[in-house]
C-alpha cells in the first residue's frame, strides 16, 4: 500500500483526478461527471 500511495501522490492531477503525464490541460473525465470539484482550491 505504501508503495502505491507514494506513486499516486507523485502523479500529476487535474481537479483531484489523475491526469496523463503529457496531457496536463485535459481532464480524464468529461465535465458532465465532475462530482469532486476542486475549483475552490485553485
HTML snippet that shows the backbone in 3Dmol.js (N, CA, C, O; Angstrom):
<script src="https://3Dmol.org/build/3Dmol-min.js"></script>
<div id="view" style="width:600px;height:400px;position:relative"></div>
<script>
const pdb = `
ATOM      1  N   UNK A   1       0.829  -1.200   0.000  1.00  0.00           N
ATOM      2  CA  UNK A   1       0.000   0.000   0.000  1.00  0.00           C
ATOM      3  C   UNK A   1       0.864   1.251   0.000  1.00  0.00           C
ATOM      4  O   UNK A   1       0.582   2.200  -0.732  1.00  0.00           O
ATOM      5  N   UNK A   2       1.897   1.261   0.800  1.00  0.00           N
ATOM      6  CA  UNK A   2       2.744   2.456   0.896  1.00  0.00           C
ATOM      7  C   UNK A   2       3.381   2.787  -0.451  1.00  0.00           C
ATOM      8  O   UNK A   2       3.497   3.956  -0.817  1.00  0.00           O
ATOM      9  N   UNK A   3       3.789   1.763  -1.181  1.00  0.00           N
ATOM     10  CA  UNK A   3       4.415   1.993  -2.486  1.00  0.00           C
ATOM     11  C   UNK A   3       3.416   2.605  -3.463  1.00  0.00           C
ATOM     12  O   UNK A   3       3.740   3.547  -4.186  1.00  0.00           O
ATOM     13  N   UNK A   4       2.209   2.066  -3.480  1.00  0.00           N
ATOM     14  CA  UNK A   4       1.191   2.605  -4.394  1.00  0.00           C
ATOM     15  C   UNK A   4       0.804   4.023  -4.009  1.00  0.00           C
ATOM     16  O   UNK A   4       0.520   4.849  -4.877  1.00  0.00           O
ATOM     17  N   UNK A   5       0.791   4.312  -2.708  1.00  0.00           N
ATOM     18  CA  UNK A   5       0.422   5.651  -2.260  1.00  0.00           C
ATOM     19  C   UNK A   5       1.466   6.670  -2.678  1.00  0.00           C
ATOM     20  O   UNK A   5       1.117   7.769  -3.108  1.00  0.00           O
ATOM     21  N   UNK A   6       2.743   6.325  -2.559  1.00  0.00           N
ATOM     22  CA  UNK A   6       3.784   7.269  -2.961  1.00  0.00           C
ATOM     23  C   UNK A   6       3.743   7.498  -4.464  1.00  0.00           C
ATOM     24  O   UNK A   6       3.963   8.619  -4.923  1.00  0.00           O
ATOM     25  N   UNK A   7       3.466   6.455  -5.235  1.00  0.00           N
ATOM     26  CA  UNK A   7       3.344   6.630  -6.682  1.00  0.00           C
ATOM     27  C   UNK A   7       2.151   7.521  -7.020  1.00  0.00           C
ATOM     28  O   UNK A   7       2.249   8.386  -7.890  1.00  0.00           O
ATOM     29  N   UNK A   8       1.043   7.317  -6.346  1.00  0.00           N
ATOM     30  CA  UNK A   8      -0.154   8.110  -6.620  1.00  0.00           C
ATOM     31  C   UNK A   8       0.054   9.566  -6.222  1.00  0.00           C
ATOM     32  O   UNK A   8      -0.398  10.472  -6.922  1.00  0.00           O
ATOM     33  N   UNK A   9       0.735   9.796  -5.105  1.00  0.00           N
ATOM     34  CA  UNK A   9       0.964  11.169  -4.657  1.00  0.00           C
ATOM     35  C   UNK A   9       1.864  11.936  -5.603  1.00  0.00           C
ATOM     36  O   UNK A   9       1.780  13.162  -5.680  1.00  0.00           O
ATOM     37  N   UNK A  10       2.728  11.230  -6.329  1.00  0.00           N
ATOM     38  CA  UNK A  10       3.665  11.916  -7.216  1.00  0.00           C
ATOM     39  C   UNK A  10       3.101  12.120  -8.616  1.00  0.00           C
ATOM     40  O   UNK A  10       3.701  12.828  -9.424  1.00  0.00           O
ATOM     41  N   UNK A  11       1.954  11.508  -8.915  1.00  0.00           N
ATOM     42  CA  UNK A  11       1.366  11.646 -10.254  1.00  0.00           C
ATOM     43  C   UNK A  11       0.682  12.997 -10.405  1.00  0.00           C
ATOM     44  O   UNK A  11       0.135  13.536  -9.443  1.00  0.00           O
ATOM     45  N   UNK A  12       0.716  13.544 -11.628  1.00  0.00           N
ATOM     46  CA  UNK A  12       0.024  14.820 -11.858  1.00  0.00           C
ATOM     47  C   UNK A  12      -1.483  14.633 -11.760  1.00  0.00           C
ATOM     48  O   UNK A  12      -2.019  13.596 -12.151  1.00  0.00           O
ATOM     49  N   UNK A  13      -2.157  15.644 -11.235  1.00  0.00           N
ATOM     50  CA  UNK A  13      -3.601  15.551 -11.075  1.00  0.00           C
ATOM     51  C   UNK A  13      -4.284  16.743 -11.713  1.00  0.00           C
ATOM     52  O   UNK A  13      -3.731  17.841 -11.769  1.00  0.00           O
ATOM     53  N   UNK A  14      -5.500  16.509 -12.195  1.00  0.00           N
ATOM     54  CA  UNK A  14      -6.343  17.577 -12.719  1.00  0.00           C
ATOM     55  C   UNK A  14      -7.645  17.545 -11.939  1.00  0.00           C
ATOM     56  O   UNK A  14      -8.398  16.576 -12.025  1.00  0.00           O
ATOM     57  N   UNK A  15      -7.911  18.586 -11.188  1.00  0.00           N
ATOM     58  CA  UNK A  15      -9.119  18.680 -10.355  1.00  0.00           C
ATOM     59  C   UNK A  15      -9.245  17.486  -9.422  1.00  0.00           C
ATOM     60  O   UNK A  15     -10.342  16.968  -9.211  1.00  0.00           O
ATOM     61  N   UNK A  16      -8.126  17.053  -8.866  1.00  0.00           N
ATOM     62  CA  UNK A  16      -8.159  15.965  -7.904  1.00  0.00           C
ATOM     63  C   UNK A  16      -8.128  14.580  -8.513  1.00  0.00           C
ATOM     64  O   UNK A  16      -8.050  13.588  -7.789  1.00  0.00           O
ATOM     65  N   UNK A  17      -8.190  14.495  -9.842  1.00  0.00           N
ATOM     66  CA  UNK A  17      -8.140  13.191 -10.508  1.00  0.00           C
ATOM     67  C   UNK A  17      -6.819  13.041 -11.230  1.00  0.00           C
ATOM     68  O   UNK A  17      -6.177  14.035 -11.570  1.00  0.00           O
ATOM     69  N   UNK A  18      -6.411  11.812 -11.465  1.00  0.00           N
ATOM     70  CA  UNK A  18      -5.157  11.571 -12.162  1.00  0.00           C
ATOM     71  C   UNK A  18      -5.237  12.057 -13.597  1.00  0.00           C
ATOM     72  O   UNK A  18      -6.271  11.931 -14.253  1.00  0.00           O
ATOM     73  N   UNK A  19      -4.126  12.620 -14.080  1.00  0.00           N
ATOM     74  CA  UNK A  19      -4.053  13.072 -15.465  1.00  0.00           C
ATOM     75  C   UNK A  19      -2.898  12.359 -16.139  1.00  0.00           C
ATOM     76  O   UNK A  19      -1.996  11.847 -15.476  1.00  0.00           O
ATOM     77  N   UNK A  20      -2.932  12.330 -17.456  1.00  0.00           N
ATOM     78  CA  UNK A  20      -1.819  11.740 -18.191  1.00  0.00           C
ATOM     79  C   UNK A  20      -0.600  12.641 -18.057  1.00  0.00           C
ATOM     80  O   UNK A  20      -0.732  13.854 -17.890  1.00  0.00           O
ATOM     81  N   UNK A  21       0.588  12.045 -18.132  1.00  0.00           N
ATOM     82  CA  UNK A  21       1.811  12.817 -17.973  1.00  0.00           C
ATOM     83  C   UNK A  21       1.987  13.853 -19.072  1.00  0.00           C
ATOM     84  O   UNK A  21       2.610  14.891 -18.845  1.00  0.00           O
ATOM     85  N   UNK A  22       1.446  13.590 -20.266  1.00  0.00           N
ATOM     86  CA  UNK A  22       1.639  14.507 -21.382  1.00  0.00           C
ATOM     87  C   UNK A  22       0.435  15.423 -21.587  1.00  0.00           C
ATOM     88  O   UNK A  22       0.507  16.358 -22.385  1.00  0.00           O
ATOM     89  N   UNK A  23      -0.656  15.177 -20.891  1.00  0.00           N
ATOM     90  CA  UNK A  23      -1.854  15.999 -21.061  1.00  0.00           C
ATOM     91  C   UNK A  23      -2.238  16.638 -19.729  1.00  0.00           C
ATOM     92  O   UNK A  23      -3.081  16.112 -19.002  1.00  0.00           O
ATOM     93  N   UNK A  24      -1.620  17.767 -19.415  1.00  0.00           N
ATOM     94  CA  UNK A  24      -1.922  18.423 -18.149  1.00  0.00           C
ATOM     95  C   UNK A  24      -3.215  19.222 -18.232  1.00  0.00           C
ATOM     96  O   UNK A  24      -3.868  19.435 -17.210  1.00  0.00           O
ATOM     97  N   UNK A  25      -3.601  19.670 -19.425  1.00  0.00           N
ATOM     98  CA  UNK A  25      -4.788  20.503 -19.573  1.00  0.00           C
ATOM     99  C   UNK A  25      -6.034  19.693 -19.889  1.00  0.00           C
ATOM    100  O   UNK A  25      -7.125  20.255 -19.991  1.00  0.00           O
ATOM    101  N   UNK A  26      -5.892  18.378 -20.047  1.00  0.00           N
ATOM    102  CA  UNK A  26      -7.010  17.542 -20.450  1.00  0.00           C
ATOM    103  C   UNK A  26      -7.525  16.728 -19.265  1.00  0.00           C
ATOM    104  O   UNK A  26      -6.822  15.833 -18.795  1.00  0.00           O
ATOM    105  N   UNK A  27      -8.712  17.008 -18.776  1.00  0.00           N
ATOM    106  CA  UNK A  27      -9.249  16.186 -17.683  1.00  0.00           C
ATOM    107  C   UNK A  27      -9.524  14.764 -18.153  1.00  0.00           C
ATOM    108  O   UNK A  27      -9.894  14.548 -19.307  1.00  0.00           O
ATOM    109  N   UNK A  28      -9.344  13.796 -17.260  1.00  0.00           N
ATOM    110  CA  UNK A  28      -9.517  12.402 -17.644  1.00  0.00           C
ATOM    111  C   UNK A  28     -10.989  12.017 -17.674  1.00  0.00           C
ATOM    112  O   UNK A  28     -11.348  10.992 -18.254  1.00  0.00           O
ATOM    113  N   UNK A  29     -11.847  12.827 -17.055  1.00  0.00           N
ATOM    114  CA  UNK A  29     -13.274  12.536 -17.003  1.00  0.00           C
ATOM    115  C   UNK A  29     -14.028  13.698 -17.625  1.00  0.00           C
ATOM    116  O   UNK A  29     -13.672  14.852 -17.386  1.00  0.00           O
ATOM    117  N   UNK A  30     -15.059  13.430 -18.416  1.00  0.00           N
ATOM    118  CA  UNK A  30     -15.841  14.523 -19.019  1.00  0.00           C
ATOM    119  C   UNK A  30     -16.426  15.449 -17.960  1.00  0.00           C
ATOM    120  O   UNK A  30     -16.655  15.049 -16.819  1.00  0.00           O
ATOM    121  N   UNK A  31     -16.661  16.687 -18.360  1.00  0.00           N
ATOM    122  CA  UNK A  31     -17.132  17.693 -17.414  1.00  0.00           C
ATOM    123  C   UNK A  31     -18.488  17.351 -16.816  1.00  0.00           C
ATOM    124  O   UNK A  31     -18.818  17.830 -15.731  1.00  0.00           O
ATOM    125  N   UNK A  32     -19.276  16.539 -17.495  1.00  0.00           N
ATOM    126  CA  UNK A  32     -20.605  16.221 -17.004  1.00  0.00           C
ATOM    127  C   UNK A  32     -20.561  15.277 -15.800  1.00  0.00           C
ATOM    128  O   UNK A  32     -21.564  15.113 -15.106  1.00  0.00           O
ATOM    129  N   UNK A  33     -19.422  14.666 -15.555  1.00  0.00           N
ATOM    130  CA  UNK A  33     -19.315  13.714 -14.449  1.00  0.00           C
ATOM    131  C   UNK A  33     -18.421  14.234 -13.332  1.00  0.00           C
ATOM    132  O   UNK A  33     -17.874  13.440 -12.567  1.00  0.00           O
ATOM    133  N   UNK A  34     -18.261  15.561 -13.222  1.00  0.00           N
ATOM    134  CA  UNK A  34     -17.392  16.113 -12.183  1.00  0.00           C
ATOM    135  C   UNK A  34     -18.137  16.146 -10.856  1.00  0.00           C
ATOM    136  O   UNK A  34     -18.866  17.099 -10.582  1.00  0.00           O
ATOM    137  N   UNK A  35     -17.964  15.122 -10.032  1.00  0.00           N
ATOM    138  CA  UNK A  35     -18.612  15.085  -8.735  1.00  0.00           C
ATOM    139  C   UNK A  35     -17.702  15.651  -7.653  1.00  0.00           C
ATOM    140  O   UNK A  35     -18.185  16.150  -6.636  1.00  0.00           O
ATOM    141  N   UNK A  36     -16.409  15.578  -7.860  1.00  0.00           N
ATOM    142  CA  UNK A  36     -15.462  16.009  -6.841  1.00  0.00           C
ATOM    143  C   UNK A  36     -14.660  17.191  -7.370  1.00  0.00           C
ATOM    144  O   UNK A  36     -13.493  17.039  -7.732  1.00  0.00           O
ATOM    145  N   UNK A  37     -15.271  18.352  -7.416  1.00  0.00           N
ATOM    146  CA  UNK A  37     -14.617  19.539  -7.949  1.00  0.00           C
ATOM    147  C   UNK A  37     -13.670  20.131  -6.917  1.00  0.00           C
ATOM    148  O   UNK A  37     -14.013  20.261  -5.742  1.00  0.00           O
ATOM    149  N   UNK A  38     -12.480  20.487  -7.370  1.00  0.00           N
ATOM    150  CA  UNK A  38     -11.508  21.142  -6.509  1.00  0.00           C
ATOM    151  C   UNK A  38     -11.264  22.563  -6.978  1.00  0.00           C
ATOM    152  O   UNK A  38     -10.179  23.103  -6.762  1.00  0.00           O
ATOM    153  N   UNK A  39     -12.242  23.176  -7.611  1.00  0.00           N
ATOM    154  CA  UNK A  39     -12.070  24.512  -8.166  1.00  0.00           C
ATOM    155  C   UNK A  39     -11.846  25.555  -7.078  1.00  0.00           C
ATOM    156  O   UNK A  39     -11.209  26.578  -7.328  1.00  0.00           O
ATOM    157  N   UNK A  40     -12.360  25.312  -5.877  1.00  0.00           N
ATOM    158  CA  UNK A  40     -12.214  26.304  -4.823  1.00  0.00           C
ATOM    159  C   UNK A  40     -10.765  26.462  -4.381  1.00  0.00           C
ATOM    160  O   UNK A  40     -10.386  27.523  -3.884  1.00  0.00           O
ATOM    161  N   UNK A  41      -9.956  25.431  -4.552  1.00  0.00           N
ATOM    162  CA  UNK A  41      -8.570  25.486  -4.096  1.00  0.00           C
ATOM    163  C   UNK A  41      -7.647  26.153  -5.093  1.00  0.00           C
ATOM    164  O   UNK A  41      -6.525  26.519  -4.745  1.00  0.00           O
ATOM    165  N   UNK A  42      -8.098  26.317  -6.329  1.00  0.00           N
ATOM    166  CA  UNK A  42      -7.213  26.862  -7.356  1.00  0.00           C
ATOM    167  C   UNK A  42      -7.114  28.358  -7.261  1.00  0.00           C
ATOM    168  O   UNK A  42      -6.407  28.982  -8.053  1.00  0.00           O
TER     169      UNK A  42
END
`;
const viewer = $3Dmol.createViewer("view");
viewer.addModel(pdb, "pdb");
viewer.setStyle({}, {cartoon: {color: "spectrum"}});
viewer.zoomTo();
viewer.render();
</script>
